[in-house]
Amino acid sequence: MPVSHPFCTRLDIQPIIQAPMAGVSTPQLAAAVSNAGGLGSLGPGAGTAAQGREMIAQARALTPRAFNVNVFCHAPAVRNAQAESAWLAHLAPFFAEFGAQLPTALHEIYRSFLDGSEMLEMLIEEKPAVVSFHFGVPPREQVAALQAAGIYTLASATSLREARQAEAAGVDALVAQGIEAGGHRGMFDPEAEDEKLSTAVLVRWLVKNTALPVIAAGGIMDGQGIRAALDLGAAAAQLGTAFILCPESAANAAYRAALQSERAAHTRLTAALSGRPARGVVNRFIAHCENAGPAPAAYPLAYDAAKQLMAAAGAQGNHDFAAFWAGQGAPLARAMPAAQLMACLVEELAATRAA
């Protein structure tokens, strides 16, 4: 199937991007997707520059083709000792249930791309084909520095306002993240009003009101979904949940079991786990924290507490506190190697064109 949009021609890819799911994406997954003609993605945003460099090296050892490296551009957490203490107190019964010590303080476990220059310098040295931004965009001069190194840049947007900010920063293309998407919502300001636009509405809005290529993300699981996105004017489609069941992903057995059970049909957008809105399979933690209690601590402070609780529960074989991020299309996920899934997606997409 020939590629047609200049975006795909530029990167020599089919109109299929594997989402850069931090903690789930691996160099093996990204390479398999890229080798099969898509754009694989790495998610080192939750790690250090050194870890990102190692992930890039591993991916390059497995594929000569283009892949994407994603970074987080969130604002530093606004510390509020009273709110953080209240959140820890709210979680205290859970820690006690598993015989774990309640944290005495919360930490910013994820460093923002905007905090320091190490990640920027590493990317300019390594020169991956694509770098994408989530939770915001860097200053225009940093975007320009990446582009000067030959790097194509993408930015997630959940609204026209965010898309225009990204366009003003000079990025090359937009990822229109609809409300159906799994994982963390890419809102620049989590406190801002969220219209919760669907992928279809957001794609059309951005296509009509910006000059940049638009990539559709959220709820897309098969070739028919990709075709729908392209018909709306998208240059390509980004799929995340669709790739979680691939053996190359880092999802553990409990995560895979949840996505292959009736639970996959019940996802919720919540800030309870991390302090930022994110969509995942409903579990005991989400149900409890959404029902009552104080507001979560700021991101990523709340995630620090949640991860410690997840570890304590998981050590006793209880996975009902784990963050199984997934989009609304989760029941359509297929368990197969990434290359086979890519072949299915391309075949399904071609079939829609022939119909």
Secondary structure, DSSP 4 states (H G I P E B T S, - for coil): ----SHHHHHHT--SEEE---TTT--HHHHHHHHHTTSBEEE-GGGS-HHHHHHHHHHHHHH-SS-EEEEEE-PPPP---HHHHHHHHHHHHHHHHHTT-PPPSS----S--TTSSSHHHHHHHHH--SEEEEESS---HHHHHHHHHTT-EEEEEESSHHHHHHHHHHT-SEEEEE-TT--EE---S-TTS------HHHHHHHHHHH-SS-EEEESS--SHHHHHHHHHTT-SEEEESGGGTTSTTS---HHHHHHHTSGGGG-EEEESTTTSS-EEEE--HHHHHHHHSSPPPPSTTHHHHHHHHHHHHHHTTT--TTS--B--TTGGG---S-HHHHHHHHHHHHHHHHH-
